[in-house]
Amino acid sequence: QVQLVESGGGLVQAGGSLRLSCAASGRTFSSYGVGWFRQAPGKEREFIAAISRTGGATYYADSVKGRFTISRDNAKNTVFLQMNSLKPEDTAVYYCAATGQASWTPAMTTHYDYWGQGTQVTVSS
């Protein structure tokens, strides 16, 4: 098993940047692919980005391509989400999730085994 804790959320003006962190403990972090999702009030949880176990492959939702970058540092048991050019519509609770599956579809929530508690990101206009 692995435990995940997100941090780095906060209030930022439109056009600004934030870097979210997902810190893992409990098992070898390099054994897990990791995804970022977000959920706004009244909306379904949506896929944002994902990264493979070694960091060799990354995946992004169309809505964040060119603005967000996912990366990982397995030595520090941490996955990051760098968010640039933030827009008010990016406002949501952001969650990281981990999967131990050898073959997985990054955008599918059901393919992830572990979830963090979420961190709030608010972008003002």
C-alpha positions as CSV (number, residue, x, y, z in Angstrom):
1,Q,0.0,0.0,0.0
2,V,1.0,3.6,-0.4
3,Q,-0.3,6.8,1.3
4,L,-0.5,10.1,-0.6
5,V,-0.5,13.6,0.6
6,E,-1.0,16.6,-1.7
7,S,0.3,20.1,-0.9
8,G,1.0,23.4,-2.6
9,G,-2.5,24.6,-3.3
10,G,-3.7,28.1,-2.6
11,L,-5.1,31.4,-4.0
12,V,-3.5,32.8,-7.1
13,Q,-4.4,35.5,-9.7
14,A,-5.2,34.5,-13.3
15,G,-2.1,34.1,-15.3
16,G,-0.1,33.1,-12.2
17,S,1.6,29.8,-11.3
18,L,1.5,27.1,-8.6
19,R,3.4,23.9,-8.1
20,L,1.6,21.0,-6.4
21,S,3.4,18.2,-4.7
22,C,2.2,14.6,-4.0
23,A,4.3,13.0,-1.3
24,A,4.1,9.2,-1.0
25,S,4.9,6.8,1.8
26,G,4.3,3.2,2.7
27,R,5.8,1.3,-0.3
28,T,8.4,1.8,-3.0
29,F,7.1,4.8,-4.9
30,S,8.7,3.9,-8.1
31,S,6.3,0.9,-8.4
32,Y,3.4,3.2,-9.1
33,G,2.1,5.3,-11.9
34,V,0.7,8.6,-10.7
35,G,-2.1,10.8,-12.0
36,W,-3.5,14.2,-11.1
37,F,-7.3,14.8,-11.1
38,R,-9.4,17.8,-10.1
39,Q,-13.0,18.3,-9.0
40,A,-15.0,21.5,-8.9
41,P,-18.2,21.9,-7.0
42,G,-21.1,20.1,-8.8
43,K,-18.8,18.6,-11.4
44,E,-17.3,15.1,-11.9
45,R,-13.7,14.4,-11.1
46,E,-11.7,15.0,-14.2
47,F,-8.3,13.8,-15.4
48,I,-5.5,16.4,-15.6
49,A,-2.2,14.6,-16.1
50,A,-0.3,11.3,-15.4
51,I,3.2,10.0,-15.3
52,S,4.6,6.5,-15.7
53,R,6.6,4.7,-13.0
54,T,10.0,5.8,-14.3
55,G,8.8,9.2,-15.6
56,G,9.4,8.2,-19.2
57,A,5.9,8.8,-20.3
58,T,3.5,11.6,-19.5
59,Y,-0.1,12.2,-20.4
60,Y,-2.2,15.4,-20.3
61,A,-5.8,16.5,-20.7
62,D,-6.4,18.8,-23.7
63,S,-7.5,21.5,-21.3
64,V,-4.1,21.8,-19.7
65,K,-1.6,20.9,-22.5
66,G,1.1,23.5,-22.8
67,R,0.2,25.0,-19.4
68,F,0.7,22.1,-16.9
69,T,3.7,19.8,-16.5
70,I,3.9,16.6,-14.5
71,S,7.2,15.3,-13.2
72,R,8.5,12.9,-10.5
73,D,11.5,12.5,-8.2
74,N,11.4,8.9,-7.0
75,A,14.4,9.5,-4.7
76,K,12.2,12.0,-2.8
77,N,9.0,9.9,-3.2
78,T,7.3,12.9,-4.8
79,V,5.3,13.7,-7.9
80,F,4.9,17.4,-8.9
81,L,2.4,19.3,-11.0
82,Q,3.7,22.6,-12.3
83,M,0.7,24.8,-13.2
84,N,1.4,27.9,-15.3
85,S,-0.9,30.5,-17.0
86,L,-3.7,29.6,-14.6
87,K,-7.3,30.4,-15.4
88,P,-10.4,30.9,-13.2
89,E,-11.8,27.6,-14.7
90,D,-8.8,25.8,-13.1
91,T,-10.3,26.4,-9.7
92,A,-10.9,23.0,-8.1
93,V,-9.7,20.6,-5.5
94,Y,-6.7,18.7,-6.9
95,Y,-6.0,15.1,-6.1
96,C,-3.2,12.8,-6.8
97,A,-3.7,9.1,-7.3
98,A,-1.4,6.0,-7.7
99,T,-1.8,2.8,-9.5
100,G,0.2,-0.4,-9.4
101,Q,-1.3,-1.8,-12.6
102,A,1.2,-2.7,-15.2
103,S,-1.2,-1.6,-18.0
104,W,-3.5,1.3,-17.3
105,T,-5.5,4.1,-18.9
106,P,-4.3,7.4,-17.3
107,A,-7.7,9.2,-17.6
108,M,-9.8,6.5,-15.9
109,T,-10.3,7.0,-12.2
110,T,-11.1,3.3,-11.7
111,H,-7.6,2.4,-12.7
112,Y,-6.1,4.0,-9.6
113,D,-5.8,2.2,-6.2
114,Y,-4.8,5.0,-3.9
115,W,-5.9,8.6,-3.5
116,G,-4.7,11.6,-1.5
117,Q,-7.0,14.0,0.4
118,G,-6.8,16.8,-2.1
119,T,-5.5,20.4,-2.0
120,Q,-7.6,23.4,-3.0
121,V,-6.5,25.6,-5.9
122,T,-8.4,28.9,-6.4
123,V,-7.7,31.2,-9.3
124,S,-9.1,34.7,-9.1
125,S,-10.1,36.7,-12.2
